[in-house]
Amino acid sequence: MTIIKRGNESLAEVAGEGFQTHFRIRAKVQKGANSVRIIYLGQIEEGLQKFKPGDTLFELVQAKEKVITKWVVLTPAASVADGFIRQND
């Protein structure tokens, strides 16, 4: 993910590549007191459309000394059982 600031708003480019996965999407970054929410705006490259404008993709939340990812409509392909993804605390 790459975040850029344009005027008063921040935009993100989110990319995903892996087994049967390839996407590049544009999102809005919405800042909270202890969090950052990534909200879908549209596709950069044509591909499988599975999100709607305004969908929250995921949220990054500062919790003590950690940053926790709260997955919403964008979810990782690997499971917790695979050992690649740590469960939320």
C-alpha positions as CSV (number, residue, x, y, z in Angstrom):
1,M,0.0,0.0,0.0
2,T,1.2,3.5,-0.9
3,I,-0.4,6.6,0.6
4,I,-0.1,10.0,-0.9
5,K,-1.5,13.3,0.3
6,R,-3.5,15.5,-2.1
7,G,-4.6,18.8,-0.6
8,N,-6.6,18.0,2.5
9,E,-7.1,14.3,1.8
10,S,-5.0,11.2,1.7
11,L,-5.4,8.6,-1.0
12,A,-4.0,5.1,-1.1
13,E,-3.0,2.6,-3.8
14,V,-3.5,-0.9,-2.6
15,A,-2.1,-3.8,-4.6
16,G,-2.3,-7.5,-4.1
17,E,-0.5,-10.3,-5.9
18,G,-0.4,-14.0,-5.2
19,F,-1.9,-17.3,-6.3
20,Q,-4.9,-16.5,-8.5
21,T,-4.8,-12.9,-7.1
22,H,-3.9,-9.7,-8.8
23,F,-5.4,-6.3,-8.2
24,R,-4.6,-2.6,-8.0
25,I,-7.2,-0.4,-6.4
26,R,-7.5,3.2,-5.3
27,A,-8.8,4.1,-1.9
28,K,-9.5,7.0,0.4
29,V,-7.7,7.1,3.8
30,Q,-9.9,8.2,6.7
31,K,-8.0,9.0,9.9
32,G,-9.5,8.4,13.4
33,A,-8.0,9.2,16.8
34,N,-6.2,5.8,16.9
35,S,-7.0,4.3,13.6
36,V,-6.8,4.6,9.8
37,R,-9.6,3.3,7.7
38,I,-9.0,2.4,4.0
39,I,-12.1,3.0,1.9
40,Y,-12.5,1.7,-1.7
41,L,-12.9,4.3,-4.5
42,G,-12.2,2.3,-7.7
43,Q,-9.9,0.1,-9.7
44,I,-6.6,1.2,-11.2
45,E,-6.3,-2.0,-13.4
46,E,-9.2,-3.9,-14.9
47,G,-9.8,-7.1,-13.0
48,L,-12.4,-8.9,-11.0
49,Q,-14.7,-6.2,-9.4
50,K,-15.7,-7.3,-6.0
51,F,-15.9,-4.1,-4.1
52,K,-18.3,-1.2,-4.2
53,P,-17.3,2.5,-3.9
54,G,-17.5,3.4,-0.2
55,D,-16.8,-0.1,1.1
56,T,-14.3,-0.2,4.0
57,L,-11.5,-2.5,2.9
58,F,-9.7,-2.7,6.2
59,E,-8.8,-0.7,9.2
60,L,-5.4,-0.3,11.0
61,V,-5.9,0.3,14.8
62,Q,-3.2,1.4,17.2
63,A,-3.6,-0.8,20.3
64,K,-1.0,-0.1,23.0
65,E,2.3,-0.9,21.3
66,K,0.9,-2.8,18.3
67,V,-1.0,-2.1,15.2
68,I,-3.9,-4.4,14.6
69,T,-5.5,-5.0,11.2
70,K,-9.2,-5.3,11.2
71,W,-10.2,-7.0,8.0
72,V,-13.6,-5.9,6.6
73,V,-14.4,-6.5,2.9
74,L,-10.8,-7.1,1.8
75,T,-9.6,-10.3,3.5
76,P,-6.4,-12.3,3.3
77,A,-6.4,-15.4,1.2
78,A,-4.3,-17.4,3.7
79,S,-6.0,-18.6,6.9
80,V,-4.9,-18.3,10.5
81,A,-4.3,-22.1,10.5
82,D,-1.8,-21.7,7.7
83,G,0.4,-19.8,10.1
84,F,0.7,-16.7,7.9
85,I,-1.8,-14.5,9.6
86,R,-2.0,-13.6,13.3
87,Q,-5.4,-13.4,14.8
88,N,-6.6,-10.0,16.2
89,D,-5.9,-9.6,19.9
